[in-house]
Amino acid sequence: MASQTLTIRRPDDWHLHLRDGEMLKRVAPYTARQFARAIVMPNLVPPITTAEAAEAYRERIVAAAGAEFTPLMTCYLTNQTDPEELASGFDGRVWVAAKLYPAGATTNSASGVTDIRNIYPALERMQAIGMVFCVHGEVTDPEVDLFDREAVFIERVLEPLSRDFPELKIVLEHVTTAEAVQFVEGSGANIGATVTPQHLIINRNAIFAGGLRPHAYCLPVAKREKHRLAVRKAATSGSAKFFLGTDSAPHAREAKESACGCAGIFNAPFALEAYATVFEEEGALDRFEAFASVNGPSFYGLPLNEGSVTLERAEVTVPEEIDGLVPFLAGETLRWRLP
């Protein structure tokens, strides 16, 4: 008989959007309930580009999430990023990583990098001090098909960059393609990847099932089934290169259900339940703790969490709406429950 509970070391979320203001207050508790720490994305308006802004944002997050939750802050890279500011903030333990948004690639990325060579001085400094480089891996060339942007980014940008900076610690965020999996698996120990629940569970058909489904739309967009299967195989393989990163990205319902709906999936409330369901389906529950609780901190050079969380084998139906937001898998039933 299968075990009725699953206890793992307290996990972390290595890719998270918490927004700010009232939205921050609304969504932060859902993450803090499950995760001890989270890498917080810096794409606010204005973006988090200074250590001072990061410290202030961290204080607002702790106020919203509670003192037991530790936000791990990131610097938003721009064409003008000062390597000295990066190093100072890193040495002062203000931030643990810096994030590349190619300009125009996703939500609030207008201030992002227009040419990767503009940040080579920053990357050189990051490599020297051991600071992690988090990458939204898509090109923004309008002539490149939306579904090919990750693969083209790897070929045009990431492969040459990884040769130019062979010791730089790189996290390819929210991998969605077989090409991304192949790149990460074929690279050295300094290159890892985060995996979202949505890219394990849905393919691009979900966006068009019976009509246009804005709550299944995120960037990078879900891809063909063969890519979902490749990502799923990698995440559940036991490889230390892949770790949990929800990319939970809340938008108000009216912002999603509009003439130009925002990209982003709000998956925080049932993240662990969704991941556990996938690992069970793949016969890999024995590998879930490493993916959720070990691989991420090991890559970042941070200590593992103390304490644990226990999931129960029990059906739970995801509500159609949570605090005015439509969650991932709304109305669907998962096989694990976090009490």
C-alpha positions in Angstrom: 0.0 0.0 0.0 1.3 3.4 -0.9 2.3 5.7 1.9 -0.4 8.2 2.9 2.0 11.0 3.7 5.1 12.5 2.1 7.5 14.4 4.4 10.3 16.4 2.9 12.8 18.9 4.2 11.3 22.4 4.0 11.5 23.5 0.4 12.4 26.8 -1.3 11.0 28.6 -4.4 13.9 29.6 -6.7 11.9 31.9 -9.0 9.0 34.0 -7.7 7.1 37.2 -8.5 5.5 38.8 -5.5 4.6 42.2 -7.0 4.2 45.1 -4.6 1.6 47.0 -2.6 -1.8 45.4 -2.1 -1.0 42.5 -4.5 2.1 41.7 -2.4 0.1 41.6 0.7 -2.5 39.3 -1.0 -0.1 36.7 -2.5 3.0 36.5 -0.2 1.3 34.4 2.5 0.6 31.6 0.0 4.3 31.2 -0.7 5.4 31.6 3.0 3.0 28.8 4.0 5.0 26.3 1.9 8.5 27.7 1.3 11.2 28.9 3.7 12.9 31.1 1.1 12.3 32.4 -2.4 14.3 34.1 -5.1 12.2 37.2 -5.6 12.1 38.7 -9.1 13.0 42.4 -9.4 10.8 43.4 -12.3 8.7 46.0 -10.5 7.9 49.5 -11.8 10.5 51.0 -11.4 12.7 47.9 -11.4 15.0 47.0 -8.5 18.4 48.1 -9.7 20.0 49.3 -6.5 20.9 47.7 -3.2 18.9 50.4 -1.4 15.8 49.6 -3.4 16.3 45.9 -2.8 16.6 46.3 1.0 13.4 48.4 1.1 11.5 45.8 -1.0 12.8 43.0 1.2 11.3 44.8 4.3 7.9 45.1 2.6 8.0 41.4 1.7 8.8 40.3 5.2 6.0 42.5 6.5 3.6 40.8 4.2 4.8 37.2 4.5 5.9 37.0 8.1 9.3 37.0 9.8 9.8 33.2 9.2 10.0 33.7 5.5 13.3 34.8 3.9 13.2 36.7 0.6 16.3 36.3 -1.5 16.7 39.5 -3.5 17.9 39.9 -7.0 19.2 42.9 -9.1 17.5 43.8 -12.3 20.2 44.1 -14.9 20.1 47.0 -17.3 22.5 48.3 -20.0 23.9 50.7 -17.4 24.4 48.3 -14.5 27.4 49.2 -12.5 29.6 46.2 -11.6 30.7 47.9 -8.4 27.0 48.3 -7.3 26.5 44.6 -8.0 29.6 43.6 -6.0 28.8 45.9 -3.2 25.2 44.6 -2.8 26.4 41.0 -3.1 29.2 41.5 -0.5 26.6 43.2 1.8 24.3 40.2 1.5 21.5 42.4 0.0 21.1 40.3 -3.1 22.2 36.8 -4.0 21.7 37.0 -7.8 21.2 39.3 -10.8 18.5 38.8 -13.4 18.6 39.2 -17.1 15.4 40.4 -18.8 16.0 40.9 -22.5 14.2 44.2 -23.2 10.6 43.5 -24.2 10.7 39.8 -23.4 8.0 39.7 -20.6 6.2 41.7 -17.9 7.9 44.9 -16.9 11.0 44.2 -19.1 11.1 47.5 -20.9 14.2 48.6 -18.9 16.0 45.3 -19.7 19.1 44.6 -21.6 19.1 45.4 -25.4 22.4 43.6 -26.2 24.0 41.0 -24.0 27.5 42.5 -24.6 26.3 45.7 -22.7 26.4 43.7 -19.5 29.7 41.8 -20.1 31.6 44.0 -17.6 28.9 43.1 -15.0 29.0 39.4 -15.9 32.8 39.4 -15.6 32.5 40.8 -12.1 29.8 38.3 -11.1 31.9 35.4 -12.3 34.8 36.6 -10.2 32.7 36.9 -7.0 30.5 33.9 -7.5 27.2 35.7 -7.9 24.5 33.8 -9.7 23.2 35.0 -13.1 19.5 34.3 -13.5 18.4 34.3 -17.2 15.0 34.8 -18.9 16.1 32.9 -21.9 14.1 34.3 -24.9 15.1 36.4 -27.8 12.8 39.3 -28.7 13.4 39.5 -32.4 9.9 39.8 -33.9 11.0 37.7 -36.9 11.5 34.7 -34.6 8.4 32.6 -34.0 7.2 32.9 -30.4 7.5 29.2 -29.8 11.1 29.2 -31.0 12.4 32.1 -28.9 13.9 30.0 -26.1 15.8 27.6 -28.5 17.0 30.5 -30.6 18.2 32.4 -27.4 20.2 29.3 -26.4 21.9 29.1 -29.8 22.5 32.9 -30.3 23.1 34.1 -26.8 23.6 31.5 -24.1 25.9 29.1 -25.7 28.4 31.8 -26.7 28.1 33.5 -23.3 28.8 30.3 -21.5 32.0 29.9 -23.5 33.0 33.5 -22.7 32.3 33.1 -19.0 33.1 29.4 -18.3 32.9 29.8 -14.5 29.8 32.0 -14.3 27.0 30.4 -12.3 24.0 30.5 -14.6 20.4 29.5 -13.9 18.2 29.2 -17.0 14.9 30.1 -15.6 11.6 28.3 -16.3 12.9 25.9 -19.0 10.2 24.9 -21.5 12.0 23.1 -24.4 13.9 19.9 -25.2 16.7 22.3 -26.4 16.9 23.9 -23.0 17.1 20.6 -21.2 19.8 19.4 -23.6 21.8 22.6 -23.0 21.6 22.3 -19.2 22.4 18.6 -19.1 25.3 19.0 -21.5 26.9 21.9 -19.5 29.1 22.0 -16.5 28.0 22.0 -12.8 27.9 25.8 -12.9 24.7 25.8 -15.1 21.3 24.8 -13.7 17.7 25.4 -14.4 14.4 26.0 -12.6 11.2 24.3 -13.6 7.6 25.5 -13.1 4.5 23.4 -12.4 2.7 24.7 -15.5 5.5 23.6 -17.8 5.3 20.1 -16.3 1.5 19.9 -16.6 0.3 21.8 -19.7 1.4 22.1 -23.3 0.4 24.8 -25.7 -3.0 23.2 -26.4 -4.2 24.4 -23.0 -4.1 28.0 -24.1 -6.6 27.3 -26.9 -8.8 24.6 -25.3 -12.4 25.5 -26.4 -11.5 29.1 -26.8 -8.7 31.5 -25.7 -7.6 30.6 -22.2 -5.7 33.6 -20.7 -5.0 32.0 -17.4 -2.9 29.4 -19.2 -0.8 32.1 -20.8 2.7 32.8 -19.4 6.1 33.7 -20.8 7.9 31.6 -21.9 4.7 30.2 -23.4 4.0 26.5 -23.0 5.3 24.5 -25.9 4.5 21.3 -27.9 3.9 18.1 -26.0 7.3 16.7 -26.9 8.9 19.6 -25.0 6.7 19.2 -22.0 7.7 15.6 -21.8 11.4 16.5 -22.1 11.1 19.0 -19.2 9.1 16.5 -17.1 11.7 13.8 -17.6 14.5 16.2 -16.6 12.8 17.5 -13.5 12.0 14.0 -12.2 15.3 12.4 -13.3 17.2 13.1 -10.0 19.7 15.4 -11.7 21.0 18.0 -9.3 20.9 20.6 -12.2 17.1 21.0 -12.0 15.2 22.6 -9.1 11.9 24.1 -8.1 11.0 27.5 -9.3 7.3 28.3 -9.6 7.5 31.5 -11.6 4.2 32.3 -9.8 3.2 35.6 -11.4 -0.1 37.0 -10.3 -2.2 39.5 -12.3 -5.6 40.8 -11.4 -8.3 38.9 -13.2 -9.3 41.9 -15.3 -5.6 42.2 -16.4 -5.6 38.6 -17.6 -9.1 38.6 -19.2 -8.6 41.7 -21.4 -8.0 42.6 -25.0 -4.3 42.4 -24.4 -4.1 39.9 -21.5 -1.0 39.9 -19.3 1.4 36.9 -19.2 1.8 35.1 -16.0 0.3 32.1 -14.1 -0.6 32.4 -10.4 0.4 28.9 -9.0 1.6 29.7 -5.5 -1.4 28.5 -3.5 -1.1 24.8 -4.6 2.5 24.7 -5.9 3.8 21.8 -3.8 0.6 19.8 -4.4 1.0 20.2 -8.2 4.7 19.3 -8.2 4.0 16.2 -6.0 1.3 15.0 -8.3 3.7 15.2 -11.2 6.4 13.3 -9.4 4.0 10.6 -8.3 2.7 10.2 -11.9 6.3 9.7 -13.0 7.1 7.2 -10.2 9.6 9.6 -8.8 8.3 10.6 -5.3 11.7 9.5 -3.9 13.4 12.2 -5.9 11.0 15.0 -5.0 12.8 16.2 -1.9 16.0 16.8 -3.8 14.2 18.8 -6.5 12.3 20.9 -4.0 14.6 21.2 -1.1 18.2 20.3 -1.9 19.3 21.1 -5.5 18.5 24.8 -5.3 20.4 25.7 -2.1 23.2 23.5 -3.2 23.6 25.4 -6.5 23.4 28.8 -4.8 25.8 27.7 -2.1 23.3 28.3 0.7 22.5 26.0 3.7 19.7 23.5 3.5 16.6 24.4 5.5 15.9 23.0 8.9 12.4 21.6 9.6 10.0 19.8 7.2 6.6 19.9 5.5 4.3 17.0 5.2 1.8 16.4 2.4 -1.1 14.1 2.8 -2.4 11.8 0.1 -5.9 13.3 -0.2 -7.8 14.9 -3.1 -8.0 18.7 -3.1 -9.9 20.7 -5.5 -8.3 24.0 -6.6 -10.8 26.9 -6.1 -12.0 28.8 -9.2 -10.8 32.0 -7.6 -8.5 32.9 -4.7 -8.5 36.5 -3.3 -9.8 37.8 -6.7 -7.1 35.9 -8.6 -7.6 32.8 -10.8 -5.1 30.1 -9.7 -3.3 27.6 -11.9 -5.5 24.4 -12.3 -8.6 26.3 -11.1 -11.5 23.8 -10.7 -9.2 20.7 -11.1 -8.4 18.1 -8.5 -4.9 17.2 -7.2 -4.0 14.1 -5.3 -1.9 15.6 -2.6 -2.8 18.1 0.1 -0.7 20.4 2.3 -2.7 20.7 5.6 
